[in-house]
Amino acid sequence: MILSISGASGVGKSTMISRLIAETPQSGYLRSTTTRQPRASDAQGEYEFVTDEEFDRLSADNAFAWKTDVAQKRYGTRAQLVLDVLRSDVWHFAALDLSGVRTLQTAARQHGLMTAVRSIYILSPQTETLRRRMRKRGDSDTQIEARLAACASWDTEALHTTAARLEFMRDHDNLDEKLDFARSRILTRR
């Protein structure tokens, strides 16, 4: 079972996922493969860090269910891992962009596993709030501006998409409120 959390950089996806895993027995990450450098805030098992060459090889081997570029770094999730996790009775959590959510939901639908997927989209707070959060986690000014530019249209796209089933919540700068919203989604299945 997979709960995906989407939204702009800095809305708290990784923080929420870390907390949900800590309090949800036998849960884990739907691990992403990435070319970015590790951050101090990354949790064990959250990412597989690879070189650009390794990412290219995996991509050429069609190993990814989906992949994306964010702020000049690449991310992908392995296809076999997605199917294994969808078929399990254990919650796995993933921070995905909208393309990843669409691909996840398509894969789940194709395998008759839509009840194993919940997708939350966190609508962005003020840009200054996002900037403050990214600075706090150690992003450079250049990284922050690149991430803000990359994510500028995400909320609009999410609100108008018909290709994915999303449950929306506003980011009121209250982590407990966001966690309560997510918890309520993993306690019930569609």
N, C-alpha and C positions, 0 to 999 in steps of 0.2 A: 504494500500500500504506500502511496506517495502523497505527501502534502507539499505542493510547490508554493513558494512565496516569491512574488515578483514586485518590482517597483524600481524606481530610480536608485542610482548609487547613493548610499547614505540614509536610506529609509529604515535600516535596521534588520535587513534580511538575515545576515549571518548571526547577529546577536540573538535574534528570535530563535533561529534554528538551534544554536548552541544551548539555549535555555530549555527549549522543548525536548531536546535529546537528553539533557541532564535529568529531566523530571518524568520522562516517558520510558518505562521499563522496556528493555529489548528493542530500542529504536536505534536509528543510525542515519548517517548521511547517504544521500544518493550522490556518490563522489563524482566530482568534475575533474577533468584533466585540463590543465592550464599551462600556458607559457609564461605567466606572470611570476614575479618573485614572491616567496612566502612573506606574509605579514606576521607580526607578533600576535595579532588577534586571531589568526587562523587556528582552528581546532584540529587535533589529531584525526586523520581520516577524512577531513573535509575536501581536500584537494590532492590530486596526484600532480606533482610539478614535473614538467618535461621541457626539453629544449625545443626550439622551433623545428629542428630536424626530426626529432621524435614525433612531434605533432603532425608534421607532413607525412611521415611514414604511416602513422595510424590512420590519418585521413585517406591516404591512397589505398589502404587496406579496407576502407569502408567500415572501420571499427566504431564510428560514432553514430548514435541515433540522431543527434543534432550537434551543431557547433555554431559559435558566434564569435565576433570580434567586439571587444569593449575597450576603448581607450588604448588601441594599438596592441592589445594582448588577446590571445585566443583561448577560448574555452570550449570544451566538448564533453559529452557524456556518452559512455560506451553503450551500444545497443543491447548487448547481451545482459549487461547489468540492469538496464531498465526492465527488460522482460522478467528477469529473475526476481527483482524487487516487486514488480506489479503482482506476481503470483504468490508472494509471501504474505503471511499474516502479521508481519511486523511493519510498523510505521517507519518510513524513511522520509527525510526532509531534503528539499532541494531549493536553492535560489536560482530561478530561471528567468530569462528574458521571455518576451511574448512568443517569439519563434519557438523556443524550447517548450513552452506550455502547449502550443498548438501541436507540435510534433508528439509530445508526451500523450496528449489526449487522443490524437489520431491512432497512435500505437495501441493505447488502451482499448479504444473502440474496436479496432481491427481484431483484437484478441478477446473481445467480450469482457473486458476488465474495467469498464468506466467506473464501476462502483469502488474501485481501488484507488481513485484519483480525486483529490480535492485541490483546488487552485485559488489562492488568495492573491489579490493585487492591492498593494498599499499605495494610495494616492499621495503624492509628494507634499511635504510641508513647504514653507517658504524656502527659497534658494539659499538664504543665509543660514538657515538651520542645517541644510544638507552640507554646506561648505564647512560649518563649524564641526559637524560630526566627522567629515572626511579628514579635517585637520587633526582632530583628536585621535583618529586611528593611525595617523602618521603619513598620510598622503601628502606629496609635495604640491605646491601651488600649480605647477604645470599639470600634474595628474588630476587635481581637482577640477581645473577648468576643462580638461579633455573629457572627464567623466560627466560634468554638468552639461557640456555641449552634446555629448552622445545621448544623454538621457532626456534632453529637453522636450522631445515629442512623445516620450513613452506614455505619459498619462493620457494624452489625447488619443493615441493609437489604442490603448487599452479600453478606454471608454467607448470607442466606436467599433471594436472588433466584434465580428459575428462568428469568427472561426474558432473561438475558444470560450469555454464556460468559466467565467471568473466571478469570484465573490469579492466585492470591493469594500475597503475600509479606508477612512481618512487617517492620516498620521497627525495626531494632535500632540506630538512630542511626549507621549506617555507609553512607555514600554509595557507596563502592566496591562493597559487597555488593549494593546496589540496582541499580547500573549493570551489574554482571555478570549479574544476573537478567534485566534488560531486553535486554542484548546477546545473551544466549542465545536470546531470543525472536525477534530480527530475523535471526539467522543461519539459522533454519529456518522454513519455512512449513508450516501445517497440511496 
